[in-house]
Amino acid sequence: MKINHKYANVYIFKSFIQVCKFVLVRGSAISFQDRENQRLHKN
């Protein structure tokens, strides 16, 4: 089975983009929760 390198690179690139998006969404959600928790604890 011969893999087309161009196709493989596109697949890897798309996977990388999806992982980055996931990390960004998780990171922003976690930081948002932390800010909310700090705000609640201050009251």
N, C-alpha and C positions, 0 to 999 in steps of 0.2 A: 504493500500500500504506500504509494508515493504522496506525500503531503505537499500541497502548494504552499511555499514559504510566504508568499504575499498574503494568502488567505489566513494562514496561521498567525501572521503578525497582526492582521486586522482583528482576529478573534481575541488575541492576547491584549491588544490595545483596548478593545471594547470591555473586556473583563476588568482591566485595570481601571477604566473610567467608572464602571459600576461600583467597584470597591471604593474608589475615592468618594463617589457620591454618597455611598452608604456611611462611610466614616464621617464625612462632613455632616450629614443629617444626624447621625448619632451624637457627634460632638456638640452640635448646636443645641440639640434637645437636652443633653446632659447639662450643658452650661446654663441653659434656660432654667432647668429644674433647680440647679444650685442657686441661681439668683433668686428664684421664688422662695426657696427654703431660707435663705439669708434674710429676705424681706420679712418672711413670717416670723422668724426668730427675733428679729429686732422689735417687733410690736409687743 
